[in-house]
């Protein structure tokens, strides 16, 4: 898959057309997912819209382009595994799982209700398609390591994908897990960093600066790529390239917190604040008209 038009020695026109169709399909799915995320958090009156919206395109490309999975058979042994380490972005995962067919979309409108299936963070005991309960930041990558190592020991060719946050990357366990993955040469593990620049207390660069994050991951022995985290074709290409590496892969996805809603974009206040009814209706209109 290429991102530029055909020249004399380049790709064929059919390949360009396939790319355009892929972009159109994934962008349309992502638009619907963002609509669902805003509505479910708005109805719940609680949740994390900013970081959910920033990682939508990453999850869409994973579930509707890259990953091998069976919604009607969530525990299929040869499935690829996904870990949402930044568990507070659960609404994005829930909307994707519903769209993929793991459970009925109507469950989304019961988010965070007492006794409902979908709580504030993913619960693997009750939500089909959730591999592991997450929410305590920093722990998901270590769990993904275990899954990747276990699959290798079992002789399976399945892959493990994990989404982490940039604020989360201030946690020490992230770097312990980074060392382990490199030590065991977990080439079946790909991590996507939702690098939106904001966390609950403000800008990541001001709270605890990560410095040259690409250099850090390379120094830990990872295969590193940097991409536009909202360009679905670029995401898919990076995921494909990660398959070819013998080392664990890190995809640094530069994203916008609150992507798709004008008054939420790059607004730290919407890290963990639900929109009011009026804000929800405005946001839904914006998404519909985009």
Secondary structure as GFF3:
##gff-version 3
##sequence-region A 1 290
A	DSSP	alpha_helix	13	44	.	.	.	ID=ss1
A	DSSP	alpha_helix	49	54	.	.	.	ID=ss2
A	DSSP	alpha_helix	56	61	.	.	.	ID=ss3
A	DSSP	pi_helix	62	66	.	.	.	ID=ss4
A	DSSP	beta_strand	81	84	.	.	.	ID=ss5
A	DSSP	three_ten_helix	87	89	.	.	.	ID=ss6
A	DSSP	alpha_helix	90	100	.	.	.	ID=ss7
A	DSSP	three_ten_helix	105	110	.	.	.	ID=ss8
A	DSSP	alpha_helix	140	153	.	.	.	ID=ss9
A	DSSP	beta_strand	160	165	.	.	.	ID=ss10
A	DSSP	three_ten_helix	168	170	.	.	.	ID=ss11
A	DSSP	alpha_helix	172	183	.	.	.	ID=ss12
A	DSSP	beta_strand	189	195	.	.	.	ID=ss13
A	DSSP	beta_strand	198	199	.	.	.	ID=ss14
A	DSSP	beta_strand	202	203	.	.	.	ID=ss15
A	DSSP	alpha_helix	204	208	.	.	.	ID=ss16
A	DSSP	alpha_helix	213	219	.	.	.	ID=ss17
A	DSSP	beta_strand	223	228	.	.	.	ID=ss18
A	DSSP	alpha_helix	232	243	.	.	.	ID=ss19
A	DSSP	beta_strand	249	254	.	.	.	ID=ss20
A	DSSP	three_ten_helix	268	270	.	.	.	ID=ss21
A	DSSP	alpha_helix	277	289	.	.	.	ID=ss22
###
